[in-house]
Each structure stands twice: as structure tokens, then as C-alpha cells.
Amino acid sequence: MTINMLNRLQSKPTHVLVSWVFLRGLALIYLAAFASMAGQIEGLIGENGILPIKSELAAVTQNFPDSKFTVFPTVFWFDASDQTLLMVCAGGMICAALLLFNLVDRIALLLCFTLYLSISTAGQDFTAFQWDALLLEAGFLGLFLSWGSTISVFLYQWLIARFMFMGGLVKLASGDTSWTHLTALNYHYQTQPLPSPVAYYAYHLPQWVNELSVVAVLTIELIFPFFIVLPRRFRLFAAWSFILLQSGIMLTGNYNFFNLLTILLCLFLFDDQAIEKILPTPLIYSIRQKQPLAGNAANSIAAGWLGIVLVTCAIHVWLYNIKQPLILPLKALVQLTTSYSLINNYGPFAIMTTERPEIIVQGSNDGKNWLTYHFKYKPVNLDQKLIWLIPHQPRLDWQMWFAAMEKPTTHAWFAKFMQKLQKGSHQVLSLMDENPFRGKPPAHVRALLYRYTYTSPKQRASTGKIWRREYVGLYWPPKG
């Protein structure tokens, strides 16, 4: 026993078990992402959806006839029917299941990446989120995962360090004083897109708790990423700090698989010695015996060159973001990597929203009596319950939150959404919770803007209402 302990202390840390667990977790996240899109994709980008993919493909062909495949990488160039949209989602779920059960891992990883890239590209406004980009970047690196090789581990550590540090940097660089004045969390729990049940109670916490929490967030994001290059104990401390932060975000808000994926990436800050304590011994033995993705020289060389390219491009993407000119020979390479979401900019919550405007969509047959459309998750009714949705993301509900922050002309999809309601598109209506016009679509549609705030605990106890609201004005004038 003593000899085994000495050998363990003297041996170089390995990441064989970490790699295996990571791939299984990545499979579950891919599975959740594809399943979430399967129930929405027809209403979002289908033939009768809000932003039909066929129209977008035609526009890309007209504007980029010679480079359409690189500008808009998606398998839907071959066929963009509703059946194909659903087949791609189903195919993605099957590939994720193959990866989950450790079957044809390389092929499954490649297909998962290709199919999700296709959906992410085709989704346009509805898939332009940081978590979609993060999943693609993490999934692409998985293709070169050489069972714990130093290069593979470094690439993932570089990703999590970059993600966390940029998350803190943008908060300060944005100029939003709510972060520097430590007041950001005075608003966040109430104004975030889809609050969880805990968010209501977090909003009513004392001011000093919110201020201390903001200090903790900035410390974790700006300082602890540098712990990754320090000795093991510092790296483990950083990992647990990142996990704690992501768990807190997940506890108080609904950000689909975003926080789960970030926590999963933190695995590479651990090593086999750290995680073997929680894995069954037979499983550990099986993993180390089989190692179906065991690395070879060619794979290690490929991963090495990939690391050089991605790190270089990431630095140049960041330089471009702060208005520094790119080195010309690398400009094309940077454009290619960003087009395929191999390198991305991150920075959630850069600017904290201080109010919660909500769009209330209504229809009428006579222009006088108006009935309200209800969404599945976004607040409409004042007594609407807060729920957990993780890992699902209702894409329309999320976009309604962004649309409420700006004029309707800023979001071209909103006009098309209103048109689809007026036409009674079954695919679009399937994204809603309740259709008040079951017989035929309304003759007129409009949208009103309200400002929502939480009720006090006393008001909630007496009325049962979580929200209160005040009328702001007309958001979308009646059209018929």
C-alpha cells in the first residue's frame, strides 16, 4: 500500500478517466441540445416558421455564390424541408447516444459537431447564443481528444481559462457601472430572461449579500483563471470556484445546458487521482483496459498543430475585438475558424439590464376586443409560476426578452413572427402555450409593452402573484 502511494505521488498526473467521463458528459449535453431543438425547429426555421431556412439559403446564394458553403456551413444546402430539419435533430440524438454508450466515438463526435453546426448556422437569430458556440468549440476539440494527452488537456484548460477570464473582462470593459459599483445583482435576479423559483427569493436578499456576491464573481472570473497554470492545489481550487459560480447561476436562472457544459469543461482542471475516488472500481478498470480512443503519434501531432492554430486565432480574435488590426496572413484563417465556431468570443452578462420590459402579444377580430397570446415560459400572467427548464431552451421566449429591450425594427424576425400569428401558422403556434383563436386566425394583431417587477413577499403571500406590472406603451401597432 505504501509503495502504491509513493508511486502515485511520484507519477505524472493522468487524465484518462477524466477524458472518458468528459466524453460521456458531452454526449448528454449534445443529446439535450438536439432534443430541445427537435420540438422547436419547425416553428423557428421550418417552411412555415418564423425565419424559414429556405429563404436564408436563397439570400446567401445570391450574396455569396462562390463561398456559400464556408460562409453558411450547414447540411441543409442539400435539402431544407421540414422532414430534413427533424431528421437532422433525430440523427444528432442518435449520434449523441452512440457517444454516450462509447460506440464509434470518433464518428459520433464528428457527426454531432457537423449536425449541430448545421442547426446553429441555420437557426439564425434563434441560435446566436454563446452556449451554442461553446458547445461547438468544445465538441470540435473532442475530435482530437487523445485520452488525456498533455496537448488535449491543455486545449481544454485553455478554453475554460479563456471563457472564465473573458467573462470577467467584458464586465469591466463594458463600462457598466453596476459591476464596478457592486449593484449588478440588485437587478439580475429580476431582469434575467427566465428566472428560476430561487431567483425571487435571491432578489430579496440583503444588499450586503449582493455586493459580496459581485466581488466573488469578479474575483473568480478575473483572478482564478490564472491559477490553472499554478501547481495542482491551486488548479483544483480554481476548478471548485468555477463550479460553485456556475452552480449559483444555474440555481437562480434558466440557461439551458450552458452552466452544465461549463462545469463539464472544469473536469480538465482535475486529474484521474481526483476523480477515481467517485468512480466504481470495475468501471475504472474497464476504461483503462479498453481506451478506445487511445492516442497515437499522428493524433498527437495533429492535436499539437491544432493547439498552435487555435491559440493563435483566439488571441487574434480577441485583438480584433478590442479594435486592434489583424495580421493579414492570419485574417483568412481567423475568419474560417470563427465561421465554423472553432474559436469564439465569450462574455456573458457584460451589461446588466436594470429593468424588465415584457412584450404582450394580442389578437382581435374586430379591432376592439383583444385576446392575449400566452407563451410557455416567459412571464405574461402576474401569477405565472417560475420553474426550472434546464437543459431546455425555449428559443422564442428568449428572443422575446431581447426584443423587448429594443425597438421592433431592430429585430426583423419579430415582424415575421406577428405575420405568422395572423396567418395562423400551426408550426409557430406550437411554440406558444395557448392560442386564443382556435377556429381561425385573428384579423388584427398588436403588441403592448409593460414593465414587470417582482411583488414583495408580503404581497405575494396575500395575492399569490409573483409579478406586478405597469403599462409602458404600444410596442407594435395594430395591423390587419
N, C-alpha and C positions, 0 to 999 in steps of 0.2 A: 504493500500500500504506500509506504514511504517513497519507494523507488518511483512508483507511478506519479506521485505528487511532484517529485523533483523533475521528472521528465516533462510533466505538464508545464511547470514553471519555466523550464529552460527552452521549451519548444516554441517555435514561432506560432502566433495565433492563426487559426484556420477559419475559413468561412464556408465550409462545405455544407453544414447543416443550415446555416443562415441562407445560403443560396437556394436550397431546396424549399425551405419554409417561405422565402420571399416569392418564389415562382407560384406556389400554391395560393398565396395571398393575392398575387397579381391576377391569377386566374379568376378568383372570386370577384375581384373588382371589375375585371373585364365582363364577367357574367352579369353583374349588376348593371353595368353601363349599357350593355346591349339589350338587356331585358327592359330597362327603363325606357329606352328609345323605341322599342318594338311597339309599345302601346300608344306612342305619340307621333310616330314618323309620318303616317298618312296625313294627319291633320296639320302637321307643320310644313312638310315639303312635298306631299303627295300631289296627284293630279288635280284634286280639288282642295288642296291645303292652302295655307296662308301664303307661303312662298314656294310655289311649285318648282321643283328642281329642273324640270324640262325648260322652263323659261330662263333660268340662270345659265344652264348649259348653252342655250342658244346665244345668250349675250356674251358669254366667254368666247365662244367660237367666232363671233363677229369681231370682238376686240383683240383676241389673241389667236388668230388662226394657225400660227406656226408653233405656238408653245402652250397650247391649251392644257395638255396633259401635265406639264410641270407647274403651270400657274394654278390649276384647279385639279389636283390629283384625286381622282375618285373612280371607282369601278362603274359608276353609273353612266359613264360615257358609252358603255356598251348597251345598256338598257336602263331606263329610268321609270319603268312602270311601277305602280303601287305594289304589284306582286314581287318585283325585284327588290324594292325597298324592304319589304317584310322578310324576304329570303336572306338578304344580307344580315339583318338583325338575328334571324334564326341561325344562320351559318356562324355568326360571331359567338352565339351562345354555345353552339356545338363545339367550336374550337376551344372556347374557354373551358368547357367541361373536359375535353381531351387533355388540356394543360393541367387542370385540377387533378386528374387521375394519373398524371405522369405518363401520358401516352403521346408519342411523336412530338415531343416538346418543341423542337426547333420549328417544325412545320406549323404547329398550333400557334406558336408565338408570332411567326411571320404572317399567318392568316389573320390573327387577332389584330395585329398592327395595321395591316392593309385594309381590313374591313372597317375598323374604327376610324382610320384616317379618311376613308371614303365617306363615312357618315358625318364626321366632323367637318369636312370640306363642304359637303352638300347641304349641311344644316344651316349654313349662312349665319344670320343673326342669332339663331337659336342654339348654336354650338360654339359661339365665340367666347368661351369661358376659359379661365386659367386652368381649371381642373381637366378639361378635355385635352389641353396642350400638355399638361403634366403627365397624364396617363399615356399619351403618345410618346413622350420623351422617355419615360420610364420603361414603357413597353419595347421601344426600339433598343435600348441598352440591354434588355433581356435577351435579345438575339445573340449578343456577344458574351453573355454571362458564362464564364468558364469555371464554374464550380469553385468560387472562392479565390480565383487568381488575384494577385495583387492589383493588376490593371483593372479588372472588372469591379473589384471592391472600391478602388479609387474613383472610378467613374460615377458610381452611385453616391459615394461620400461627397464628391464634388457637386453633384446635383442637389443633395439635401442641404449642403452648406450654402450654395448659391441661392436656393429657394428661400431659406430662412433669412439670410442676410439681406437679400433684396427686399423681402417683406418688411424689414425694419427700416431700410434705407429710404424707400419710397415714402414712408410716413413722415420722415423729416424733410425730405427733398420736396414734397408736395406743397409745403408752406402752410398746411392746415394747422392752425394754432390749437386745435382741440387735442392734438397729440403732445405738443410742447407745453401746453397749459394743464395737461393731465385730465382733461374733461371728456375725452373721446367716449368712454364707457357710460357717461351720463346719458348719451343718446343711443348708442349702438344696440342695446338690448331691445329698444322700442322701434328703431328705424330700419333694422336689417330686413331683408326680403321676406323670410318666412321664420319668425321666431318659434322657438320650442316652448313647451309648457314651463320650463325653468326660467326662460327669459323674462317672463312677467315678474317673477319674484326677484331675479337679479337686478331688474331695473329699479326696484325699491330698496336696494341695499344702501347703507350709509355712504356718504360722499368719500370718506377716507378709504373705504374698501375699493371704490372705483379708481381713485388716484393711485393707490398701491398696486392695483392690477395693471394699470397702464405702465407704471415703472417696470413691473415684472415682464410685460410683453416686450417693451423696448430693450430691456436687458437681455432677454432670451434671444431675440432676433438679431441684435446688433453685436453682442459680445460673445455669446456662447458658440456661434458657428466657428470661431477661431479655436475653440477647444478641440475641434476634430483633429487638428494636426499635432496636438499635445499627447502626452502619454495616456495609456489606456484608461485610467481612472477619470481623467478629465473628459475623455471622449464618451464614456458611459454616463457621466454626469450631464453632458450636453444632450445625449440621447433621451434621457429621462425628462429633462427640462422641455425638450421639443414635444415629447409625448404628452406631458402634462398640459402644455399650452393647447395642443390640438384637441385634447380631451375636453378642455374647458370650452373651446369654441363649439365642439360637437354637442356638448351638453346644453348649450344655450341657443343653438341655431341649427338650421337645416341646410347643410352644404353638401348634400348627396354623398359621393364617395371621396370627396376632396380631403377631408381630415383623415379618413381611413387610409388613403393612399400615402399621405404624408407620414403617418405613423409607420406604415409598412416600409417606407424608404429608410426610416430610422433603424431598421434591422441591421443595416450595414455599418452602423456605429458600434454594434455588439460583435461578438465572435462566437465560435462554437462552444467555447468554455462557458460563456454566459448563458446560452440558451439550452444547452444539453440537459440542464437541471430540470427543465419543464417538459422535455420530450420523453416519451416511453422508450425504454432501452431497446426493445425489438425494432422500433422504427429507426432509431439511431443506427443500429447495426445494418438494417436493410439499406438505408441511404448510403452509408459508407461503402457497402459492398457493391451496390449497383452503379451508382453515379452515372446515369445515362447521358449526362451532358459533360462527361469528363473532358477537360481541355486538352488540346494538343498544341504543337508548336505553331501550326498555321493559324489556329484560332487565337492564340496569344498574340501573335504578330498583328493579326487583324484588329484585335482589341486595342493593342498599343497604338497603332496608327489612328484608329477611331478616336482614342482618347486625345491624341495631339490635335486632331481636326476639330473635335467638339469643344475642347477647352479654348482653342484659339478663336473659334467662331463665337463662343459665348462671350469672350472678352470684347470682341469687336461689336457684337450686338449691343452690349452694354455701353460701349463708347459711342455708338450711333445714337443710342437713347439719350445720352447727355450732350448731343449735338457736336460730337467730335467726328471728323471725316474718317471714312473707312480707307484702309489700304486697298488700292484698286485691284491688285491680283486676287484679293480675298473677297471682294464685293460680290462676285457671282456665286462663290461658294457659300457665303453667308445667306444670300437670297435663297439658294437652294435648300439649305438646312432649315431655314425658317419656314419656307413654303411647305415642307413636309413635317413641320413641328418637331424637328430633331433638336432644335435649340429655341428656347422661348424666354421671354421676359416675364418675371413674376413680381407680384407686389400687391397682395390683397389688402383691402381696407386703407388704401393710400389717403383717401379723403373721406372723412366721416360725415355722413348725412345727419343733419340735425333735426329734420322734420320728416314726417311720414305722409306724403300725399298719396292718395289712392284714387284710381280711376273706377268709376261706377258706370258700367255699360248698360244701356236700356234700349228697349224697342217699343214701338207703338203702331197700331193700325190706323188710328185717327189723328195722331199728332197731339192729342190732349192727355190721354190716359197712357202712362208709361209703366212698363213692367221691367224689372231688373234681371239681368243675367247673373247667375251665381257661378263663381269659379270653385274648383275643387279644393283649393288650399289658401289662396290669397284672401285676406280679410275683406268681407263685404258686409255681412251682418254684424251687429255690435256684440252679439253673444256667441260669435263663432269661436269654437274651441281651438286652442293651439295644440298641435300634435307633432310627433316626430315622424319624419319621412325617410330618414337615412336608410338605404343609399339611393333612394329615388330622387330624381329632379324633375318636377313639373315645369317644362321649359317655357310654356306660355305664361304661367303665373309669374315666373322670374322676370320675363321680359316686360310684363305689365308694371312691375316695380320700377324698372329703368325708364319706361315710357312716361311714368307719372312725374319723373324728375325734370322732364324737358317738354318742349312743345311737340305736338303730334307730328309736325312736319319733319322733325329730326329723325323720326323712326318711320321709314317708308312702309314697313310691314304692318303698322297699325291701321293705315287706311285700307290695306288689303284684308286685314282681319275683319274690319267693320263691313266691308263689302261681302265677305263670305257669310257673315251672320245674316245680312239682308237677303242673301240668296238661299239661305238655309242649308249650307254645306254640312252634310252629316259627319264628314271627317273632322271638320273644325269644331262642330258642336260636341263631338265625342271628347274634346279636350276640356269641356265645361262640365260643371256639376249638375246644372239644371237648365233646361230650355223652357222658358215660359210660353213659347209659341210652338206647340206640338203639332197643330194642324197645318199651318202654313207659315212661312217666314213673315216678319213684320214689314209693314210698308215704310216705316221710318226707323232710323237708329240714331242714337246720340250717346255722348259720354260726358259725365259730370265729374268734377274734381272736388274731393273732400280732403280735409286734413284730419288724420286719425291720431289719437293719443290713448295711452292706457288709462283705465279708470284707477282710482285709488283702491287699496284693499277694502276699505270700508264701503265704497260704492259698489264694488264687485260683490261683496257679501250680501248687500241689500237688494241689488238689482239682478245679479247673475251675469252682468255684462262685463266683458273684458275691455271693450273699446268704447270710446266716445268720439264724436266727430263734429266738425263744423264745415259748412259749405264754403268752398273757395270760389268756384265759378264754372262756367261752361268750358269743357275741355275739347269736345268735338261737337260742332253744331248739328242740329237735326238734318238728316239727309234722307230723301226718299225717291 
